[in-house]
């Protein structure tokens, strides 16, 4: 195995203070040892408004990446919780599609590689056959836009029954059979929903763009410190090695839930935790496969 090859480890922007300017946020990620940052476009109006930034503000963001040497490689597009593609309301569905189109265009303009799409047909409504069908229609349109922009879409498993597992996500990915639409799973969400991440991720061979890395407890998907939850990290990372996966790993932390009072230290220890896992599993597994 080539020792110069490394797995890119990124930091979710919400691990750091929300009021920081982008250059400071990217510098902090670099100081904590991360190679990229994942931007959040969530359901808050403040973050959704980023998709309407004029050329001047987008140029500031590109310059911050150039100044720090830290790219924004991926986008977590969770704004579809509020404006779901599967909503019973045609007006909300239209808003969701507009957000989808703008997010893909923003990614292409800024230079992001991937947009992580939430596997919610709806979140604040009741899911049914209509919401599932409308969601699929929305994804179909998004896949077309993604191909036109040269941006990858990755479907995430979440905490609702519609797409709680990789198996469910794969059925949707296979429906569209597009080079622009694959999976961006969350190993913590899998464990919290009662699935065994190594078995689930093995089902996605050839379709893994990136992964969210975090710990979890049953039905609890946020705020669990690494090593204090139920995610079988060693077995999961061995599976990734066997799948020959070398894509980005985004460490998902929430600074406002950090009880230590030191977000930077938490980010550093999380990165060290992941790097230790890679050294103990990925590299050893690779050596075993070569022998």
C-alpha positions in Angstrom: 0.0 0.0 0.0 1.2 3.5 -0.9 2.0 5.2 2.4 1.6 8.6 0.7 -2.1 8.0 0.2 -4.3 9.5 2.9 -8.0 9.7 3.5 -9.3 13.3 3.5 -10.9 14.3 6.8 -13.1 17.3 6.9 -15.0 19.3 9.5 -18.6 20.2 9.5 -18.9 24.0 9.8 -21.3 23.8 12.8 -18.4 22.4 14.9 -17.2 26.1 15.1 -18.9 29.3 16.1 -21.7 30.4 13.7 -20.7 34.1 13.9 -17.1 33.6 12.6 -16.2 34.9 9.2 -15.3 32.2 6.7 -11.6 32.8 6.6 -11.4 32.4 10.4 -13.5 29.3 10.2 -11.3 27.7 7.6 -8.1 28.7 9.4 -9.4 27.1 12.6 -10.2 23.9 10.7 -6.7 23.9 9.3 -5.2 24.4 12.7 -7.2 21.5 14.0 -5.7 19.3 11.3 -8.6 19.0 8.8 -8.1 19.1 5.1 -11.6 20.5 4.1 -14.8 22.0 5.6 -18.4 21.0 4.9 -20.7 24.0 4.5 -24.3 23.8 5.9 -27.3 25.0 4.0 -29.9 24.2 6.7 -33.5 25.3 7.2 -32.6 28.7 8.8 -33.2 31.7 6.7 -29.6 32.9 7.3 -28.0 29.8 5.8 -30.6 29.4 3.1 -29.8 33.0 2.0 -26.3 32.0 1.2 -27.7 30.5 -2.0 -28.6 34.0 -3.1 -25.2 35.6 -2.4 -24.2 38.0 -5.2 -20.9 37.5 -7.1 -19.1 39.8 -4.6 -19.8 37.6 -1.6 -19.1 34.4 -3.4 -15.7 35.9 -4.4 -15.0 36.5 -0.8 -15.6 32.9 0.0 -13.4 31.7 -2.8 -10.7 34.0 -1.7 -10.9 32.7 1.9 -10.3 29.2 0.5 -7.4 30.4 -1.5 -5.9 32.3 1.4 -6.1 29.4 3.9 -5.6 26.5 1.5 -8.6 24.8 2.9 -11.4 24.0 0.4 -15.1 23.7 1.1 -15.5 20.3 -0.5 -19.1 19.4 0.3 -22.4 20.9 1.3 -24.9 19.5 3.8 -28.2 20.5 2.2 -30.6 20.1 5.1 -32.9 23.0 4.2 -35.2 20.4 2.6 -36.4 19.6 6.1 -38.4 22.8 6.0 -39.0 22.8 2.3 -39.2 19.1 1.4 -39.3 17.8 -2.1 -42.2 15.5 -1.2 -44.5 18.0 0.5 -48.2 17.7 0.1 -48.1 21.4 -0.7 -47.2 22.2 -4.3 -46.0 25.6 -3.1 -43.5 24.1 -0.6 -42.4 21.5 -3.2 -41.7 24.4 -5.6 -39.7 26.1 -2.9 -37.8 22.9 -2.3 -36.9 22.5 -6.0 -35.8 26.2 -6.1 -33.5 25.5 -3.2 -32.2 22.3 -4.9 -31.4 24.1 -8.1 -29.7 27.0 -6.3 -27.7 24.7 -4.2 -26.3 22.8 -7.2 -25.5 26.1 -9.0 -23.8 27.5 -5.8 -21.7 24.3 -5.5 -20.6 24.6 -9.1 -19.8 28.2 -8.8 -17.8 27.9 -5.5 -16.1 24.7 -6.5 -17.8 22.2 -4.2 -17.6 18.6 -5.3 -20.7 17.2 -3.5 -24.1 18.2 -2.3 -25.4 15.9 0.4 -29.2 15.4 -0.1 -31.4 14.5 2.8 -33.3 11.3 2.5 -36.5 13.0 3.8 -39.6 12.8 1.6 -41.1 15.0 4.3 -40.1 15.8 7.8 -42.8 18.0 9.5 -45.6 16.2 7.5 -46.9 12.7 7.4 -45.2 10.5 4.9 -47.4 8.6 2.4 -47.4 7.3 -1.2 -47.9 10.8 -2.5 -44.9 12.3 -0.6 -42.7 9.5 -1.7 -43.7 9.9 -5.4 -43.2 13.7 -5.2 -39.8 13.2 -3.6 -38.7 10.9 -6.4 -39.9 13.5 -9.0 -37.8 16.1 -7.2 -34.7 14.0 -7.1 -35.1 13.2 -10.8 -35.0 16.9 -11.6 -32.1 17.5 -9.3 -30.1 14.7 -10.9 -30.5 16.4 -14.3 -29.3 19.8 -12.8 -26.4 18.1 -11.1 -25.3 16.5 -14.4 -25.5 19.8 -16.2 -23.4 21.5 -13.5 -20.9 18.6 -13.1 -21.7 18.4 -9.3 -22.2 15.1 -7.5 -25.3 14.4 -5.4 -25.1 12.1 -2.4 -28.2 10.7 -0.6 -28.0 10.5 3.2 -29.8 8.1 5.4 -31.6 9.8 8.3 -33.9 9.4 11.3 -37.2 8.8 9.5 -38.4 5.5 8.1 -38.3 6.6 4.4 -34.5 6.3 4.1 -33.1 5.1 7.4 -30.8 2.4 5.9 -28.3 2.1 3.1 -30.5 -0.6 1.5 -33.3 1.9 1.2 -31.0 4.5 -0.2 -29.6 2.1 -2.7 -33.0 1.4 -4.1 -33.4 5.1 -4.9 -29.9 5.4 -6.3 -30.4 2.4 -8.6 -33.8 3.8 -9.8 -32.0 6.7 -11.4 -28.8 4.9 -12.4 -26.9 8.2 -12.8 -23.2 8.8 -12.5 -24.1 12.1 -10.7 -26.2 10.5 -7.9 -24.8 8.1 -5.3 -24.8 7.8 -1.5 -23.3 10.0 1.2 -24.2 7.8 4.3 -24.0 8.7 8.0 -22.6 5.8 10.1 -24.0 7.4 13.3 -27.5 7.6 11.8 -27.3 3.9 10.8 -26.4 2.8 14.3 -29.0 5.1 16.0 -31.7 3.5 13.8 -30.7 0.0 14.8 -28.7 -1.0 11.8 -25.2 -2.4 11.8 -23.0 0.1 9.8 -20.5 -2.4 8.5 -23.2 -4.6 6.9 -25.1 -1.6 5.6 -22.1 0.1 4.0 -21.0 -3.1 2.3 -24.3 -2.9 0.3 -23.1 0.4 -1.2 -19.9 -0.8 -2.8 -19.1 1.4 -5.8 -21.7 4.0 -4.8 -20.1 5.7 -1.7 -19.1 9.4 -2.4 -18.3 10.3 1.2 -19.3 9.5 4.8 -20.4 11.4 7.8 -18.5 10.2 10.8 -20.0 10.6 14.3 -21.0 8.6 17.3 -24.6 8.0 18.4 -26.9 6.3 20.8 -30.2 4.6 20.0 -32.5 7.2 18.5 -30.0 10.0 19.4 -28.0 11.3 16.4 -26.4 14.5 17.7 -24.1 15.5 20.5 -22.6 12.1 21.5 -18.8 12.3 22.0 -16.7 9.9 20.1 -16.3 6.6 21.9 -19.3 7.1 24.1 -21.9 5.8 21.8 -22.8 2.6 20.0 -21.1 3.0 16.6 -18.8 0.0 15.9 -16.0 2.2 14.5 -13.3 -0.5 14.2 -15.5 -2.9 12.3 -16.9 0.0 10.2 -13.5 1.2 9.1 -12.4 -2.3 8.3 -15.4 -2.6 6.0 -14.5 0.7 4.3 -11.0 -0.6 3.7 -12.3 -3.8 2.2 -14.5 -1.7 -0.1 -11.4 0.1 -1.3 -13.1 3.4 -0.3 -10.8 6.4 -0.3 -13.3 9.2 -0.3 -13.8 12.1 2.1 -14.8 11.6 5.7 -16.7 14.5 7.2 -16.6 14.7 11.0 -20.0 15.9 12.2 -19.8 18.0 15.4 -22.1 20.6 16.8 -20.2 23.3 18.7 -23.3 24.5 20.6 -23.6 21.0 22.1 -20.0 20.8 23.2 -19.9 20.6 27.0 -16.2 20.9 27.2 -16.2 24.7 26.5 -13.4 24.3 24.0 -14.6 23.6 20.5 -11.1 23.7 19.0 -9.9 21.0 21.4 -13.0 18.8 20.7 -12.3 19.2 16.9 -8.7 18.2 17.4 -9.5 15.1 19.5 -12.2 14.0 17.0 -9.7 14.2 14.2 -7.1 12.3 16.2 -9.7 9.6 17.0 -10.4 9.2 13.2 -6.8 9.2 12.2 -6.1 6.5 14.8 -8.9 4.4 13.4 -7.5 4.7 9.9 -4.1 3.7 11.0 -5.3 0.7 13.0 -7.9 -0.6 10.5 -7.6 0.9 7.0 -3.8 0.6 6.6 -3.6 -2.8 8.3 -6.5 -4.1 6.3 -4.9 -2.9 3.1 -1.6 -4.7 4.0 -3.5 -7.9 4.8 -5.2 -7.8 1.4 -1.8 -7.4 -0.3 -0.3 -10.3 1.6 
